[in-house]
């Protein structure tokens, strides 16, 4: 797999990996592109803050690289 996204990665790191990651984040109602916290907040922190299942989010994000 070209990339593997983990729960400890920041939103900024994830968005830099592939343009389609933004679409997945938007699908989960995460407006990370304009969020100041995207550089420092991990996927797990963001998922918890928004009441999302981190495993579902990771599955959708990593599907980009399959």
Residue, then its C-alpha position, 0 to 999 in steps of 0.5 A: x500500500x502506497x500510504x497507510x493512515x493511522x489514528x495518530x496522524x494529524x489531519x494536515x498530514x493526511x490531507x497532504x497524502x492524497x487529494x481524495x482524503x479531503x473528500x472522505x473527510x467531508x463525507x464524514x462532515x469534517x471541515x478540516x481544510x479550513x480548520x486551524x486545528x488541522x495541523x495539530x489535531x490527530x484523527x483520533x482527537x477529531x473523531x472523538x470531538x465529532x462523535x465519529x467512529x475512528x475505525x470507520x474513518x480510517x477504513x474510508x481514508x485507507x481505501x484510497x490507497x487500495 
